[in-house]
Amino acid sequence: MHLGVALFATDLTSDIRDVARAAEDAGFESIFVAEHTHIPTSRRTPYPMGGELPPEYARTYDPFVALTAAGAVTEKLLLGTGVCLVVERDPIVLAKEVSTLDVLSGGRMLLGVGAGWNVEELDHHGVAFADRFDVLADRVRLMQALWTQDEAAYDGTHARLEPSWQWPKPVQPHVPVLVGGGGQRAMRLAIDLRGHWMPMPSKDKLAARLATLADLASAANAPTPPVTMYLVRPDRDVLSHYESLGIDRCVFLLPTRGDAVAAVRDIAARVL
């Protein structure tokens, strides 16, 4: 089972270059960074975790610039978005950003994607909350066409591309797409995209959720996606349980304030 770390990389966080070096030196497989383009001050949409929205949500670095910095100071560490809000981005430009980072890093990109939860934030990008998963699906499929076809085209409801050229192609023709979300819409999209499913721990039994994932994949006559558990408690017993269930990757959250480099070493001592 692969182990990674996640960071809300901001102007108030430990330098992501230092964190990435520490993660690689400690033996972690990957580092993931979050994304929000902005947070509308109305705050009409409640924070999904409950309570006040943490301030780092409004301060995240652009994930691809941050991951480029992380990739420049490491050699093997995989570079992931956790998650990229594809529904808030132009997919043609995003396809080039992803492929460029994959090329410059030697094929280390993991594209975690999400549909978003903040209604006002999505609205500012012209995306209706009810349409967000359909928009996500269309935009990722358009990007996959650009990554894998010399003359790419796509005709969807929420994304369209006439026959076009775009290089560079990524080192990984099928850049791993990790679909964030705990529900069946995220599961189905991970299956349809031949990607990974990336939920967070919840009160629901994981074994039951994995059974649902397998049933949905079987109904679609598709393989069951690999699973990345995101924001896992760094506990050996928890990891042993997840490993027994066939989980492919676990990712641990680093602090947004204080010394994230020291936290990398502390988590490594507990789990590696």
Stockholm file with secondary structure:
# STOCKHOLM 1.0

chainA/1-272         MHLGVALFATDLTSDIRDVARAAEDAGFESIFVAEHTHIPTSRRTPYPMGGELPPEYARTYDPFVALTAAGAVTEKLLLGTGVCLVVERDPIVLAKEVSTLDVLSGGRMLLGVGAGWNVEELDHHGVAFADRFDVLADRVRLMQALWTQDEAAYDGTHARLEPSWQWPKPVQPHVPVLVGGGGQRAMRLAIDLRGHWMPMPSKDKLAARLATLADLASAANAPTPPVTMYLVRPDRDVLSHYESLGIDRCVFLLPTRGDAVAAVRDIAARVL
#=GR chainA/1-272 SS CEEEEEECCBTTSCCHHHHHHHHHHHTCSEEEECCCSCCCTTCCSCCTTSSSCCGGGGSBCCHHHHHHHHHHTCSSCEEEESCBCGGGSCHHHHHHHHHHHHHHTTSCEEEEECCCSCHHHHHHTTCCGGGHHHHHHHHHHHHHHHHHCSSEEEECSSCEEEEECCCCCCSSSSCCEEEECSSHHHHHHHHHTTCEEECCCCSSCHHHHHHHHHHHHHHTTCCCCCBEEESCCCCHHHHHHHHHTTCCEEEEECCSSSCHHHHHHHHHHHHC
#=GC SS_cons         CEEEEEECCBTTSCCHHHHHHHHHHHTCSEEEECCCSCCCTTCCSCCTTSSSCCGGGGSBCCHHHHHHHHHHTCSSCEEEESCBCGGGSCHHHHHHHHHHHHHHTTSCEEEEECCCSCHHHHHHTTCCGGGHHHHHHHHHHHHHHHHHCSSEEEECSSCEEEEECCCCCCSSSSCCEEEECSSHHHHHHHHHTTCEEECCCCSSCHHHHHHHHHHHHHHTTCCCCCBEEESCCCCHHHHHHHHHTTCCEEEEECCSSSCHHHHHHHHHHHHC
//
